[in-house]
């Protein structure tokens, strides 16, 4: 007949400093605005204007 032994483990309890550290990490507020680029429709018009107003490429002089 086999003998089973039951061992009980007690959970490790966190101290007040550790609890405060975990609570501050959990309760940290998210940033209201991220650093991600945001779609701006006026940027397309600005780019198009810059392309149209940019100087043309110089042409090679013709040999006579």
Residue pairs with C-beta under 8 A, 6 or more apart in sequence:
14 22
